[in-house]
C-alpha cells in the first residue's frame, strides 16, 4: 500500500498535527494486510518537521518495522528529518532505492 503524505498537507509541522494525522490513519492501518508493506510517498510535501514525523513515522516504524518503506525523494527537509529520527530512535528506516 502506498501512502502519499501530501494527503495530510504540504507543510507537515508540529507534534500535535503529527499525532492527529497518526490517529486519523489508524482506521486505515487496521485494514492493512499483515504481510503487506506500507510505502511512504513524500511527493508534494514541501516541509517535514522532525516533530511531525516523530509523531507519525516513529510509531509506524514501531508497529510495522521492516514493512515500513520510505520512497525516494529529493526533498532536503525530508532527508534531514529522517536522519534526525534515526539518530534519536537509534533505529533505521527502510528506504527504497
C-alpha positions as YAML, in Angstrom:
chain: A
units: angstrom
residues:
- id: 1
  name: UNK
  ca: [0.00, 0.00, 0.00]
- id: 2
  name: UNK
  ca: [1.29, 3.46, -0.87]
- id: 3
  name: UNK
  ca: [0.55, 6.37, 1.46]
- id: 4
  name: UNK
  ca: [1.00, 9.84, -0.04]
- id: 5
  name: UNK
  ca: [1.82, 12.07, 2.95]
- id: 6
  name: UNK
  ca: [0.57, 15.04, 0.94]
- id: 7
  name: UNK
  ca: [-2.96, 13.97, 1.92]
- id: 8
  name: UNK
  ca: [-2.11, 15.35, 5.39]
- id: 9
  name: UNK
  ca: [-0.84, 18.64, 3.91]
- id: 10
  name: UNK
  ca: [2.12, 20.13, 2.10]
- id: 11
  name: UNK
  ca: [3.68, 21.57, 5.26]
- id: 12
  name: UNK
  ca: [3.85, 18.86, 7.92]
- id: 13
  name: UNK
  ca: [4.86, 20.54, 11.16]
- id: 14
  name: UNK
  ca: [4.14, 20.26, 14.91]
- id: 15
  name: UNK
  ca: [3.73, 17.30, 17.22]
- id: 16
  name: UNK
  ca: [0.03, 18.00, 17.61]
- id: 17
  name: UNK
  ca: [-0.68, 17.79, 13.88]
- id: 18
  name: UNK
  ca: [1.52, 14.71, 13.50]
- id: 19
  name: UNK
  ca: [-0.33, 13.00, 16.33]
- id: 20
  name: UNK
  ca: [-3.70, 13.92, 14.80]
- id: 21
  name: UNK
  ca: [-2.61, 12.56, 11.42]
- id: 22
  name: UNK
  ca: [-1.45, 9.30, 13.05]
- id: 23
  name: UNK
  ca: [-4.77, 8.90, 14.87]
- id: 24
  name: UNK
  ca: [-6.70, 9.61, 11.66]
- id: 25
  name: UNK
  ca: [-4.64, 6.96, 9.85]
- id: 26
  name: UNK
  ca: [-5.34, 4.24, 12.43]
- id: 27
  name: UNK
  ca: [-8.61, 3.10, 10.80]
- id: 28
  name: UNK
  ca: [-6.78, 2.57, 7.50]
- id: 29
  name: UNK
  ca: [-3.94, 0.81, 9.31]
- id: 30
  name: UNK
  ca: [-6.39, -1.65, 10.91]
- id: 31
  name: UNK
  ca: [-7.49, -2.76, 7.42]
- id: 32
  name: UNK
  ca: [-3.86, -3.21, 6.41]
- id: 33
  name: UNK
  ca: [-2.85, -6.75, 5.46]
- id: 34
  name: UNK
  ca: [-0.32, -8.39, 7.82]
- id: 35
  name: UNK
  ca: [2.17, -9.24, 5.07]
- id: 36
  name: UNK
  ca: [1.77, -6.02, 3.12]
- id: 37
  name: UNK
  ca: [4.37, -3.22, 3.01]
- id: 38
  name: UNK
  ca: [3.43, 0.41, 3.67]
- id: 39
  name: UNK
  ca: [5.27, 2.74, 1.31]
- id: 40
  name: UNK
  ca: [5.52, 6.36, 2.40]
- id: 41
  name: UNK
  ca: [5.42, 8.76, -0.55]
- id: 42
  name: UNK
  ca: [6.80, 12.26, 0.13]
- id: 43
  name: UNK
  ca: [5.75, 13.69, -3.27]
- id: 44
  name: UNK
  ca: [4.12, 17.09, -2.88]
- id: 45
  name: UNK
  ca: [5.39, 17.60, 0.68]
- id: 46
  name: UNK
  ca: [7.25, 20.91, 0.96]
- id: 47
  name: UNK
  ca: [8.31, 20.70, 4.62]
- id: 48
  name: UNK
  ca: [8.55, 17.76, 7.02]
- id: 49
  name: UNK
  ca: [9.49, 18.70, 10.57]
- id: 50
  name: UNK
  ca: [11.12, 16.26, 13.00]
- id: 51
  name: UNK
  ca: [8.29, 16.80, 15.50]
- id: 52
  name: UNK
  ca: [5.53, 15.89, 13.00]
- id: 53
  name: UNK
  ca: [7.50, 12.91, 11.68]
- id: 54
  name: UNK
  ca: [8.26, 11.68, 15.21]
- id: 55
  name: UNK
  ca: [4.54, 11.57, 15.99]
- id: 56
  name: UNK
  ca: [3.63, 9.88, 12.69]
- id: 57
  name: UNK
  ca: [6.56, 7.90, 11.30]
- id: 58
  name: UNK
  ca: [8.17, 6.71, 14.56]
- id: 59
  name: UNK
  ca: [5.01, 4.90, 15.78]
- id: 60
  name: UNK
  ca: [4.57, 3.38, 12.31]
- id: 61
  name: UNK
  ca: [8.16, 2.13, 12.44]
- id: 62
  name: UNK
  ca: [7.45, 0.59, 15.85]
- id: 63
  name: UNK
  ca: [4.29, -1.11, 14.56]
- id: 64
  name: UNK
  ca: [5.47, -2.22, 11.11]
- id: 65
  name: UNK
  ca: [9.25, -2.49, 11.34]
- id: 66
  name: UNK
  ca: [10.72, -3.64, 8.02]
- id: 67
  name: UNK
  ca: [7.32, -3.38, 6.35]
- id: 68
  name: UNK
  ca: [7.50, 0.44, 6.55]
- id: 69
  name: UNK
  ca: [9.32, 1.64, 3.45]
- id: 70
  name: UNK
  ca: [10.26, 5.23, 2.63]
- id: 71
  name: UNK
  ca: [10.10, 6.04, -1.08]
- id: 72
  name: UNK
  ca: [12.89, 8.12, -2.64]
- id: 73
  name: UNK
  ca: [12.66, 11.91, -2.51]
- id: 74
  name: UNK
  ca: [14.84, 14.88, -3.36]
- id: 75
  name: UNK
  ca: [13.33, 16.94, -0.53]
- id: 76
  name: UNK
  ca: [16.13, 18.09, 1.77]
- id: 77
  name: UNK
  ca: [13.84, 18.66, 4.76]
- id: 78
  name: UNK
  ca: [12.69, 15.04, 4.49]
- id: 79
  name: UNK
  ca: [16.28, 13.79, 4.36]
- id: 80
  name: UNK
  ca: [17.30, 15.91, 7.37]
- id: 81
  name: UNK
  ca: [14.24, 14.86, 9.37]
- id: 82
  name: UNK
  ca: [14.73, 11.14, 8.67]
- id: 83
  name: UNK
  ca: [18.38, 11.44, 9.72]
- id: 84
  name: UNK
  ca: [17.36, 13.15, 12.99]
- id: 85
  name: UNK
  ca: [14.73, 10.50, 13.75]
- id: 86
  name: UNK
  ca: [17.11, 7.63, 13.06]
- id: 87
  name: UNK
  ca: [19.69, 9.12, 15.43]
- id: 88
  name: UNK
  ca: [17.11, 9.85, 18.13]
- id: 89
  name: UNK
  ca: [15.39, 6.45, 17.89]
- id: 90
  name: UNK
  ca: [18.63, 4.51, 17.31]
- id: 91
  name: UNK
  ca: [16.76, 2.69, 14.57]
- id: 92
  name: UNK
  ca: [16.90, 2.95, 10.78]
- id: 93
  name: UNK
  ca: [14.03, 3.35, 8.38]
- id: 94
  name: UNK
  ca: [13.97, 1.05, 5.37]
- id: 95
  name: UNK
  ca: [14.28, 3.08, 2.18]
- id: 96
  name: UNK
  ca: [13.52, 2.04, -1.36]
- id: 97
  name: UNK
  ca: [16.37, 2.81, -3.74]
...
